[in-house]
Structures are given as structure tokens and as C-alpha cells.
Amino acid sequence: MFKQIISCMGVVIYTDKTIYVAVLKDKDNNWVLPKGHLKKNETYIEAAIREVFEETNIKLNKENLICKIGGFNYFSELENSDKNIKVYLFKTDKMQKIIPLEKENFIEGKWLTLENAINKIKYQEQKDLLEKVVNIFNR
């Protein structure tokens, strides 16, 4: 029997004439979005905000929340568990400096245009989430 782990992901955007998204590069050169495990007595949104801050140093609060943009499931061989990822979209009013969390094996953080982020992100589920962001802003 596998355990189920809930993680929360924060997609953080900044807009001027272009939409930018905060992304992280890990030690294996994979570009990803910030996410992590839900802690006891924490809401999904609080977990997403905390994980974004821990992994990128971007400060958010509930006023930055635009919406829940979905979620996905996958099996993690590393943790031998079913992972259920809750995903929230946040907008920040300035392009804060990204400081990647080295102890989580992140070696770089960047603001990429949404289009560039979709091309660089490694995992299809995360690419699909960014496509949802495109659709939200093209309504």
C-alpha cells in the first residue's frame, strides 16, 4: 500500500506588457515550478505561499492569489507514494529577486516569459498548467 502525499505548488507571475513566471533550475538542469509538502494545520494556499517563499525567496500573501488553476497526480518512486499536487496562481506587483534554495538542490531561479517557461519546463503536467495561465489571460 502506497501512502498519499499532498503537495502545493505556486505559479507566480509578474506582468507588464508581457507575462513572466518564476521558475527554478535543479542540479540536473531541469526547470520546474516551486512546490512542496503540506504541513499539519496548514491550508493548501498557505502551503503554496510558504513553499514559494522557501524555494525562491518570493514573498506572497493571500491578496496575491488569483485562483486555483488545478492539480495533478503522479507516483513518486523517490518517495514511494502517490502525490496529489494542488496548484495556485499568484500575481506579484514587482519582479522580486529569486534566490534558489540550495538545500533543495536548486541552482538557479529566473523570471521567464510565459512562452519561454512553457518551452523550458521539464514536466508535461507543469507545462499544461502554464498553458492554463495563457488561457486565463487570453479570455
C-alpha positions in Angstrom: 0.0 0.0 0.0 1.4 3.4 -1.0 1.0 6.5 1.1 -0.6 9.6 -0.4 1.3 12.9 -0.1 -0.3 16.2 -0.7 1.9 18.9 -2.1 1.1 22.5 -3.0 2.5 24.4 -6.0 2.6 28.1 -6.5 2.7 29.5 -10.1 3.9 33.1 -9.6 3.5 35.6 -12.3 4.5 39.2 -12.9 3.0 41.2 -15.7 3.9 44.4 -17.5 3.2 44.2 -21.3 4.4 40.5 -21.0 3.6 37.8 -18.5 6.6 36.4 -16.7 6.7 33.3 -14.5 9.1 32.4 -11.6 10.9 29.2 -12.3 13.7 27.2 -10.7 16.5 25.1 -12.2 17.6 22.0 -10.2 21.1 20.4 -10.1 20.0 18.1 -13.0 19.3 21.2 -15.2 15.5 20.7 -15.1 13.4 23.8 -14.9 10.5 23.4 -12.6 7.8 25.4 -10.6 8.1 25.7 -6.8 6.2 23.2 -4.8 6.3 21.2 -1.6 4.6 19.1 1.1 1.6 20.3 3.0 2.3 20.8 6.7 0.0 19.9 9.6 -2.6 22.7 10.3 -1.8 24.5 7.0 -4.3 25.3 4.2 -3.3 24.5 0.7 -2.9 28.2 -0.1 -0.7 28.7 2.9 1.4 25.8 1.9 1.8 27.1 -1.7 2.8 30.6 -0.3 5.3 29.1 2.1 6.8 26.8 -0.5 7.2 29.6 -3.0 9.0 31.7 -0.3 11.2 28.8 0.9 12.3 27.8 -2.6 12.5 31.2 -4.3 12.5 33.9 -1.6 9.5 35.5 -3.3 7.2 37.0 -0.7 3.5 36.5 -1.3 0.3 36.7 0.7 -3.3 35.7 0.2 -4.0 39.0 -1.6 -1.6 37.8 -4.4 -3.8 34.8 -5.1 -5.6 34.9 -8.4 -7.2 31.5 -8.4 -6.7 27.7 -8.1 -5.6 26.6 -11.5 -6.0 22.8 -10.9 -3.8 20.0 -9.9 -2.4 16.7 -10.9 -1.4 13.3 -9.5 1.7 11.2 -10.1 3.6 8.3 -8.5 6.9 9.3 -6.9 9.3 6.4 -6.9 11.7 8.5 -4.8 9.1 8.8 -2.0 7.3 5.5 -2.9 4.0 7.4 -2.8 1.1 8.8 -4.7 1.5 12.5 -4.9 -1.5 14.8 -5.2 -0.5 18.3 -6.3 -2.7 21.3 -5.6 -1.8 24.3 -7.8 -2.4 28.0 -7.2 -1.8 31.0 -9.4 -0.4 34.2 -7.7 0.5 37.6 -9.2 3.1 39.8 -7.7 3.4 43.6 -8.3 7.1 43.6 -8.7 9.7 41.2 -10.1 11.3 40.1 -6.8 14.8 38.7 -6.9 14.7 34.9 -6.9 17.1 33.2 -4.5 17.0 29.4 -5.2 17.0 27.1 -2.1 20.3 25.3 -2.4 19.5 22.6 0.2 16.6 21.5 -2.1 19.1 21.2 -5.0 18.0 24.4 -6.8 20.9 26.1 -8.5 19.2 28.9 -10.3 16.0 30.9 -10.3 14.7 33.2 -13.1 11.7 35.1 -14.3 11.0 33.8 -17.8 8.3 34.9 -20.2 5.4 32.6 -20.0 6.1 31.3 -23.5 9.8 30.6 -22.7 8.8 29.0 -19.4 6.5 26.6 -21.2 9.3 25.6 -23.5 11.9 25.2 -20.8 9.8 23.4 -18.0 10.7 19.7 -17.9 7.4 18.1 -16.8 4.4 17.9 -19.0 1.9 18.5 -16.1 3.7 21.8 -15.3 3.7 22.8 -19.0 -0.1 22.1 -19.1 -0.6 24.3 -16.0 1.3 27.2 -17.7 -0.9 26.7 -20.8 -3.9 27.3 -18.4 -2.3 30.5 -17.4 -2.1 31.6 -21.0 -5.8 30.8 -21.4 -6.7 32.7 -18.2 -5.1 35.9 -19.6 -6.4 35.5 -23.1 -10.0 35.5 -22.1 
